Amino acid sequence: MSRTADRPTQEKLLSRAVWDVLAEQGLDRLTIRAVAGAAGCTTGLVMHRFPNRRALLLHARHLLHERTRQRMEAREATATDPRAALRAVLAQSLAVDADSRTHAVVWLGFLAAAVSDPELAEAHRTHNRAWRTRLIRLVSAAAPGWPESRVTTTANALIALVEGTAVLAAADPEAYPPDAQRTALDATLTAYGLA
């Protein structure tokens, strides 16, 4: 990549490379050199944007949050009612295709790195709390009149279901095929009276 290329194009290419390396090669291989190779540029250019591995990981987590947020907002905007919005937002978190399996792998890789790094952990908590706030709002809209404690408990359980299912499906898609994931989600929504 030429140094004279415009900055937005460079950032987009580097972002894609960070995402691809983390998703395809895993956390252990997310390095400046690997990102440069994936982007087809020099390590110096990568280091100009990402001075260290932590910066690469923080960027990957931000990308994950932004991509997920955009998908959730799109699904929520087209839903016909609050319960349909809740189901649509939850369903977008399942690992039912190559893209959503990649999201699950990136999320898990970042979480693994965050366990021992306070800065990465804080970024994870910030994005995860935004997701939890959205789910609490959606459950509340889908079940008007429920006490706050029930809404929060239900939102937490639904988050655990879809995130756990996505990670398991990313690791073993044959054991957790898309239809089984959706069936589990629907059964859980039914059990909570939110179908």
N, C-alpha and C positions, 0 to 999 in steps of 0.2 A: 504494500500500500504506500503510495506516495505521501510524503510529509506535506505536500501542497494540497492534499485533499481537504475538502471542507470538514470542519469539526463535527457537525451533526452526523455526517456519513461515517466518519471514523468512530464516533461513539456508538453508533448503531452496529457497526461491524464488530467492534470490540465486545459490546454487550452480547451479541449473538455468540461470539466465540467463548466468552465466559460461560454462558448457559450451556453450550454444546459440550464443552470439556467436562463440566460438572456432571451433566446428565449422561454422557456417553463413556467417560473414563473414570468417573467417581471422584470423591473428595481427595483421596491421596494423590491424585495426578493433577489436581488444579494448581498449576504453577504459572508464573509469568511466561516461561518458555512454551508451555503447552498452549496457552492462550495465543501467544504470538504465532505459533504454528497453525492453529485453527483459523486465525484471522489472516494469515498470509502476510505478516508484517514483521518488523524487527521487535526484539524484546525492549529496546529503548522506547519505542512508540507506546508499547503496552505500559511500561513503567511510568511514562509521562502521565497516563490516565490513572493507573493503579500502581502505586508505589510499593505495595507488598501484597502478600497472600490474603491478609485480613481484608484489605480493600477489595480484592476480587470476591471474597465471600460476602461481604456486606453488599456489594453490587448485585450479586446473584440473588440474595435475599430480597433486596429492593425490587428487582425484576419480577421475582415470584409474587411478591405482594401486589405489584401494579397489574400484572397479567391476571391474577386471580380477582382483584377488585374490578377490573374492567369486565371480566366475564360475569361476575355476580351482578353488577349493575345492569348489564344488558339483559340478563335473564329476569331479574326483578322487574325491570321496566316493561317487559312484554307479558308478564304474568296476568292472568285474568282476575285473580283475587288473592288475599293474603296467604291462604294455605298453598295455593299454586306457587306463589312467590317463594315461600319457605322451602317447598320441595325442590323447586328449580335451582335455588341457590345451593342447597345441600347436594343435589345431584351433580352440580358442576365440580364438586370436590372429590367425587369418586374417580377411580383410575380405570376408566372404561375404554380408552383408546390410547394410541401412542403418545399423544400430546399430554393427556392427563396423567399417564404413567410417568412421563418425564417430570411433570410438576411434582409428583409424589417423591421421586428419587431426589430431585433438587432440594425439596423441603426436608427430607430425611438427612441428606448430606449436611445441610446447613445446621440442623438441630444437633447432629453428632459433633460438629465443630464447636457449637455454642456451649456445649456442656462444660468445657474447660476454659472458656474465654468470656469474661464479663461483658466486653463490648458487643460481641456477637450475641450473647444471651440477651442483652438489653434490646438489641434490634429485633430479635425474635419475639420477645415479650411485647414490644410495641405493636408489631404487626399482628400477632396472635390476639392481642386485646381488641384491636380494631375489628377483627373477624368475629370475636365473641360478642362485642357490642352490637354488631349487625344482626347476629343470630338471636340475641335477646330481643331486639326490636322486632324481628320477624315473627318470633314465637308469640310475643305479646300481641302483635296485630292479628295473628292467626287464632289466638285464644283470648279474646277480650274478656275481662272479668277474672282471669286467673290471678291469684296472688303473686307478687313479685318473686317470692321464694320458689314457687312452682315453675314460673317462667324461666328463671335462672338455672334451676336444676335440669329442666328439660333441654334448654339450650346447651348446657354442658354435656349432657348425655348424647345429644345429636352430633355435637362436634366430635366427641370421642368415637362415635360410630363411623362417621364418614372419614375422619383422618386415619383411624385405625384400619378401616377397610381399604382405603387407598394405598397405604403403605404395604399391607399384606398382599394386595393385588399387584402392586408394582414388583414385588419380589417373587410372586408365584401366580401369574395370570391364569394359569390353567385351573388352579384351585379356587380362584375367585373371579370367574368370568363376569362380564358386564351385567348379564341378566341376573346373576346371583347377587351382585352388589345392589342393583336397583330393587330387587325383591326384598333384601334385608332393610333397605331404607324405607320402602313402603310399609313393611310389616312393623317397623319401629314407629313410624308416623301413625299408623293405625292403633298401635298399642297405647300411644300417648293421646289418642283422640284428635289427631291433627290431619287425618287423611281427607 
